[in-house]
Amino acid sequence: MIDSDDAEVDIGDEVVIRLRENGTTGYVWSVRELGAGLELISNEFVPPSVQQVAGAAGERLVRVRVVDAVSASVVLEHARPWEAAPIEQRRVRVTVRGQPA
């Protein structure tokens, strides 16, 4: 798992991107771009635990697998589906060890 915007991995590794998300606001994270050499395994929302207050934020978990020896990016957008522009964008660079960035 990564908490930064960079991950150095081996071919076959999975990268898990964790993002705070509160769908009750209408804003959700989506995968805008998935670089060559990466395969999307899952993109799911994990709700908050039952002990938390109603309307509390959960997490968006995006899992990708590295299938080729490349340097690539996953671009995620935090937006309301009915609005034209996202309020936030995040780019996670994935580099296979020994490959140029």
N, C-alpha and C positions, 0 to 999 in steps of 0.2 A: 504494500500500500504506500501511497505517496501523499505527503501533505504540502509539498512544494510544487512549483510549476515545471520541474524537470525530473525526469526519471532515467536512470542508466540501468539497463536490463540486458538479459540474454535472450536469444531467440527462444520462443516457446513460453517465456514468462508472461504472467498476467499483471496488468497494471490496474489498480482500483482507484478511481477518483471519487472522493467523498465530498459532497457539497451540501451545505445547509439549505433546506427548501421548506417553504410554507405555502402549500398550494391553496390555502384558504384565501390568500391575497390575490390569487390569479396568476402569480409569477411562478413559473416552473423552469427548470433547467432542461435544455435539449442539446443533443449533439448536432452541431452545425456543420462540422467538417471532420472527417476521419482520414488521416494520411495513409498513403500507400504503405503496405507492409504491416498495417494494423487491422485486426479483425474485431468487430464489436461482438462481445459475448452476451452482455446484458446491460439494460438501462432501466433501473427500477427505483421506485420510491419506497423508502422504509419509514413507516409512520412512527411518531414518538411513542414511548412506552405508555402504558395505561395509567401510570402514576402521575403523568404530567397533565397540565391544564388543557382543556379543550381549546383547539386552535393553535396549539404549540407547533413549532417547526419540527420536521423530521429530517431525513437525509435522502439525497439523490445519490445512488451508487451506480457508477458507470464502470463496467469492466471491459477491458480490451486485451487482446492477446497479440504478442509480437510474433509475426509469421515470416518476416524477412529481415535481412541485415541492412536496415536503413535508419536514417534519422527522420522522424515524422512527428506530426502534431495532432492533437485532438483539440478541436475548438468547440467550446460550450457556450451557450447563450442563456441568459436568465431573462425571460420575457413573458409577457401575457400573449397568448396565441393570437388575439384579435388586434394587437397593436403592431405598428410598422417596425419599430426599432426596439432592440433589447435595452434593458437598463444596465446590464453588466455582461462582460464577455471574459472568458478565461481560456488561455491557451496553455496546454500541457505538452511540453516537448519530450518525446520519447526517443532515446538514443541507445542503440545496441552497443555494448561495450566493444571498444576497439574500432568503432566507426567514427568518421568525422562528424562533428555536430552540424 
